[in-house]
């Protein structure tokens, strides 16, 4: 379901109001509490024809205003050089950033934030959402291109002359940080050693932003990055690789399917390194990152391992299904990309059913509270794959076998609003999802007010402990009692105790993603109708 609102110009609310854009319904044009030469950004009540100086920022009847509040906090304090992070402040006044946390995960949450603003724009037509989409797309486009290798994404990048707290994110002492890289006539520092999960937020954000924006320039930036990435995955290049298995080290040419490479992140000499543990299987790369639906395709190339059994990786199959569909989405109807789109479509058609069969093998392998973040690495790309899949048979299998019967069945009692809204919006037609949507909308209404501080938690007297997993709750903790994080939906919901971190604050991308999904799909009503943020001139 797509919603686009048309923006019209509004000619003067009162003599105290800057001529501003209005929307039917009224939509935001600035950040709550911002000040500029044009005035202060305040909430206008169009029905009452008055300013609302102190809008309620939390509670069951203030979800929209809470989204406004979190967006302001995020931009004021938690997006250094455009990338989402947590902020550690110098003291309890929260007025001076000391340093930033989550520096290795900025790409996934910056991309997720882009998705929230795209959903915001499609749900309300807000000019402010369009502005932040523009800025965030351009930030991520730089992160795709500063490293210099096709399809290789930076975890984070900032100008080399950034203030000290931002410089500290990119310390010269860390091997994965690359400093003073020239890009578009400016020096940048960037963080490499990218991981598969970082791509998921960026690709999700790009897909929704492509749908939401009508800017040909922004669409082309998205298209360039996505197509270059997917074309690199299709190459399945054979390259010299340093292969490490236990104490054995050898250099050989290896064809690594569905891989991106980094010259900067490769060990000395620029040759990628691949470390394999065969039982249980684990693979790690330096200067190479791969998406392998069947790990045997890699291992069987090594001497003595030609009979290595199939080793299916369902989450990586889901990732590929999503990424190829996003590439098809952004090239549809673009004559200049017709030949490249055809090659992508042919590759997808040749492999999609194999990926589908592997995806259908997905099982929750987490033990108690271990590895819950891995569920998010599956849910995010599955969301995109189902949304964009055009083959009805394949789409039906994804909806029933993978989403409902495997993934949703494993988290349905977790009070995970993000996963619930993915299921409710993409479930097969025969599923009655209203209860799921309503229950989880009520959970989201419990979300803490901004700023979301890392405060101590001790719920041991409120929730009983699990008999099978000592130290954690027997049932999922309500959203308002959870230990906060940058994205609470990737954290397990059974934690009972946490010491907190004094003066650390999280930006609220988790709330914004779930809230704007709820608004876009109609799971949550606008509880602040007829209100919008405008610039107000001084009297």
Secondary structure, DSSP 8 states (H G I E B T S, - for coil): ------EEEE--SSTTB--EEEESS----S-TT-EETTEEEEEEETTTTEEETT---SSTT-HHHHHHHHHHHHHHHS-GGG---EEEESSTT--SEEEEE-TTSHHHHHHHHHHHHHHHHHHH--HHHHHHHHHHHHHHHHHHHTT-STT---SEEEETT--HHHHGGG-TTSTTEEEEEEETTEEEEEE----HHHHHHHHHHHHHHHHH---HHHHHHHHHHHHHHHHHHHH--EEEEEEEETTEEEEEEEE-SSEEE-TTTS-TTS-EEEEEEETTEEEEEESEEE--SBTHHHHTTSTT-TT----B-HHHHHHHHHHHHHHHHHHTT-GGGHHHHHHHHHHHHHHHHHHHHHHTT------TTTTTHHHHHHHHHHHHHHHH---HHHHHHIIIIIIIIIIIHHHTTS--HHHHHHHHHHS-TTS--HHHHHHHHHHHTT---SSEE---EE-TTTS-B-SSSTTBBSS---GGGS---SSGGGS-TTB-EE---TTEEE--HHHHHHHHHHHHHTSS--TTTTEEEEEE---
